[in-house]
Amino acid sequence: MRCLMVSLLMWQSAATTANPIRKVVDLLQGLSKQVEQDTETAKKMYEKYMCYCDKNEKSLSTSIDDGKDHISQLGSTIEALTGSNAKLQAEIEDISGSLSENEKALESAAGVRRREQREYEDAAAEMKNSIRALKEAIPKLKAGFESGASMAQVAASAQGLLLELPKA
């Protein structure tokens, strides 16, 4: 009996401890399941990534096309503004030349005006003096004619009055 027991115990321990081939088979089956799970996970991630790429590719393509159009528009605007700038620069130079000519003409006209004003003031002062002298002479001449003086006396009196007039 003892032999039977020992054999039973050995058989039981052999049954509970798997043989090395069984261990390899179990390990390979577990590894196969893990690879299948990893493959499914990778497939799902790949599908998400491809969806993301497709969406972004369309968006980026549109953005790139819009950017190229905008660059073309800006190039046209720059060319137009460059031409306009050159035209305005030429106008500024023309106006600057006209301005300096007008300033010279204004200064010249102001000089003429100042000279004419001095001449007018001198002539006005002379006329005022002449008018004042004539106002003084008229009563004296009337008095001379009324007193019965001769023409020679009136002429001499008038000549004296004329000498009193300021010389121009």
C-alpha positions as CSV (number, residue, x, y, z in Angstrom):
1,M,0.0,0.0,0.0
2,R,2.7,2.1,0.6
3,C,3.8,1.8,-2.8
4,L,0.5,2.6,-4.1
5,M,0.4,5.7,-2.0
6,V,3.8,6.9,-3.2
7,S,2.8,6.3,-6.8
8,L,-0.4,8.2,-6.3
9,L,1.4,11.0,-4.7
10,M,3.8,11.1,-7.6
11,W,1.1,11.0,-10.1
12,Q,-0.7,13.8,-8.4
13,S,2.4,16.0,-8.2
14,A,3.1,15.3,-11.8
15,A,-0.5,16.2,-12.7
16,T,-0.4,19.4,-10.7
17,T,2.9,20.4,-12.1
18,A,2.4,20.9,-15.8
19,N,4.9,19.5,-18.1
20,P,7.2,22.0,-19.9
21,I,5.4,21.6,-23.2
22,R,2.1,22.5,-21.6
23,K,3.7,25.6,-20.2
24,V,5.0,26.6,-23.6
25,V,1.6,26.0,-25.2
26,D,-0.2,28.0,-22.4
27,L,2.3,30.8,-22.8
28,L,1.9,30.9,-26.6
29,Q,-1.9,30.9,-26.3
30,G,-1.7,33.8,-23.8
31,L,0.7,35.6,-26.1
32,S,-1.6,35.1,-29.0
33,K,-4.5,36.6,-27.2
34,Q,-2.4,39.5,-26.1
35,V,-1.2,40.1,-29.7
36,E,-4.8,40.0,-30.9
37,Q,-5.8,42.6,-28.3
38,D,-2.9,44.8,-29.2
39,T,-3.8,44.4,-32.9
40,E,-7.3,45.5,-32.2
41,T,-6.1,48.5,-30.1
42,A,-3.6,49.5,-32.8
43,K,-6.3,49.2,-35.5
44,K,-8.6,51.5,-33.6
45,M,-5.8,54.0,-33.0
46,Y,-4.8,53.8,-36.7
47,E,-8.4,54.5,-37.7
48,K,-8.7,57.5,-35.4
49,Y,-5.4,58.8,-36.6
50,M,-6.4,58.4,-40.3
51,C,-9.7,60.1,-39.6
52,Y,-7.8,63.0,-37.9
53,C,-5.3,63.1,-40.8
54,D,-8.1,63.2,-43.4
55,K,-9.9,66.0,-41.6
56,N,-6.8,68.0,-41.1
57,E,-5.5,67.4,-44.6
58,K,-8.7,69.0,-46.0
59,S,-8.5,71.8,-43.5
60,L,-4.8,72.5,-44.1
61,S,-5.2,72.3,-47.9
62,T,-8.0,74.9,-47.7
63,S,-5.9,77.1,-45.5
64,I,-2.9,76.8,-47.8
65,D,-5.0,77.7,-50.8
66,D,-6.6,80.6,-49.0
67,G,-3.1,81.7,-47.9
68,K,-1.8,81.6,-51.5
69,D,-4.8,83.6,-52.7
70,H,-4.2,86.1,-49.9
71,I,-0.5,86.4,-50.9
72,S,-1.5,87.1,-54.5
73,Q,-3.9,89.8,-53.4
74,L,-1.3,91.3,-51.1
75,G,1.2,91.3,-54.0
76,S,-1.3,93.1,-56.3
77,T,-2.0,95.6,-53.5
78,I,1.7,96.2,-53.0
79,E,2.2,96.8,-56.7
80,A,-0.7,99.2,-56.9
81,L,0.4,101.1,-53.8
82,T,4.0,101.3,-55.1
83,G,2.7,102.8,-58.3
84,S,0.5,105.2,-56.4
85,N,3.4,106.1,-54.1
86,A,5.6,107.0,-57.1
87,K,2.8,109.1,-58.5
88,L,2.3,110.9,-55.2
89,Q,6.0,111.4,-54.8
90,A,6.2,113.1,-58.2
91,E,3.2,115.3,-57.2
92,I,4.9,116.2,-54.0
93,E,8.1,117.3,-55.9
94,D,6.0,119.3,-58.4
95,I,4.0,121.0,-55.6
96,S,7.2,121.7,-53.6
97,G,8.7,123.4,-56.7
98,S,5.5,125.4,-57.2
99,L,5.4,126.2,-53.5
100,S,8.9,127.6,-53.5
101,E,8.1,129.6,-56.7
102,N,4.9,130.9,-55.1
103,E,6.8,131.9,-51.9
104,K,9.4,133.8,-54.0
105,A,6.6,135.6,-55.9
106,L,4.8,136.3,-52.6
107,E,7.9,137.8,-51.1
108,S,8.5,139.9,-54.3
109,A,4.8,141.1,-54.3
110,A,5.1,141.9,-50.6
111,G,8.2,144.0,-51.3
112,V,6.4,145.8,-54.1
113,R,3.4,146.4,-51.9
114,R,5.6,147.8,-49.1
115,R,7.3,150.1,-51.6
116,E,4.0,151.2,-53.0
117,Q,2.6,151.8,-49.5
118,R,5.6,154.1,-48.7
119,E,5.1,156.0,-51.9
120,Y,1.4,156.3,-51.2
121,E,2.0,157.5,-47.7
122,D,4.6,160.0,-49.0
123,A,2.2,161.2,-51.7
124,A,-0.7,161.4,-49.2
125,A,1.4,163.5,-46.8
126,E,2.4,165.8,-49.6
127,M,-1.2,166.2,-50.8
128,K,-2.3,166.9,-47.3
129,N,0.3,169.6,-47.0
130,S,-0.7,171.0,-50.3
131,I,-4.4,171.0,-49.3
132,R,-3.5,172.7,-46.0
133,A,-1.5,175.4,-47.8
134,L,-4.3,175.9,-50.4
135,K,-6.8,176.3,-47.6
136,E,-4.6,179.0,-46.1
137,A,-4.0,180.6,-49.5
138,I,-7.6,180.9,-50.6
139,P,-8.7,183.3,-47.9
140,K,-5.6,185.4,-48.4
141,L,-6.2,185.5,-52.2
142,K,-9.9,186.5,-51.6
143,A,-8.8,189.2,-49.3
144,G,-6.3,190.5,-51.9
145,F,-9.0,190.6,-54.6
146,E,-11.6,192.1,-52.4
147,S,-9.2,194.9,-51.2
148,G,-8.7,196.1,-54.7
149,A,-5.1,195.1,-55.0
150,S,-3.5,195.0,-58.3
151,M,-2.8,191.8,-60.2
152,A,0.9,192.2,-59.6
153,Q,0.4,192.4,-55.9
154,V,-1.9,189.3,-56.0
155,A,0.7,187.5,-58.1
156,A,3.5,188.4,-55.7
157,S,1.3,187.3,-52.8
158,A,0.5,184.0,-54.5
159,Q,4.2,183.5,-55.4
160,G,5.1,183.9,-51.7
161,L,2.4,181.4,-50.7
162,L,3.8,178.9,-53.3
163,L,7.2,179.3,-51.8
164,E,5.8,178.3,-48.5
165,L,4.5,175.0,-50.0
166,P,6.7,172.0,-49.2
167,K,8.9,170.8,-52.1
168,A,8.3,167.3,-53.3
